[in-house]
Amino acid sequence: MDNIRKISVGSGYPNGAIHYQVGQRKNILQGEYIISEIVFSYDVKSEKYGYSVFIKNEDDNSTVLWKRIVDMPVVIENDVNFE
């Protein structure tokens, strides 16, 4: 499975899309969180494939599902290592 580094959501790529990148900081509910992982996944309940964006709280080191992207145009950037 490829390691997703960045996902751009929306039909207006690159300027009209919303970008989520691993390591990006987000202020949510008066707290700062870091996007820790973006995963291609299957939702059993909706029976659809999509992308799950997880955030991490540095204070208590907890990770939670923040967003699920389904039925939207996306552009994926994988983490590339040439070594």
N, C-alpha and C positions, 0 to 999 in steps of 0.2 A: 504494500500500500504506500502511495506517495505521501510525503510529509508536506502538508499545505502550510505555506508561509503567509499568504495573503489572499483574501477573497474580495472582489469588487462586485457589488450587487446593484442591478438596475440596467436599463437599456441605454443609458447615455454615457457609456464608457468612453474616455476615462473621466471627463469633467462632471458628468451628471450622475455618476454612480456613488454609492456609499462604500467606503473602503474599511475593511477590518483586517488588521495585521497582528500576527503574534508578536507580543512584546509592547504593543501600543497601550498607552494609559488612557483610561476612561473615568470620568467623574460621574458616579451613579449614586443617587440618594445621599449626597453629602460625604461620600467616601470615594477613595481612589482605588481602582481595580486595574489589573493588567490582563489583557487577552492572553491566555495561557496556551490555548490549543484550538484549532479549527479542524473538524472531523467530518468526512463524508459518511453519512449514516442512513439507515433505513428506519422509519417510524412505523412500528407495527400497527398502531392505532389508526393512523391515516392511510397506511399502506402506500407510502410515498418515500422516495429518496430525497435527501436534502443535505444541508450542511448545518452542523451544530457548532456554535461559538461558545467556548467556555472562558470564564473569567476567574481570576485568582485574587484573593485578598491577602496582601502582604502581612497584615497585622497578625492574623491567626492561621495563615497558610492554607485556607480552605478554598476549594475550587467548586464552582457551580455552573450549570448550564445557564447561559444568559440569553442567547437568541437561537432560534431555529429558522433556517431559510429554506423555503419550499416554494416551488412554482414561480420562481423569479429568474430572470436572466442573470448569469454569473460569469465572471472571468476569474480563473484560478491561477495563482502563482505558487509553484512548488518551491520548497527549500532545496537549493542546488548546492552540492559540495563536489568540487572537482578533484579532490584528493583521492 
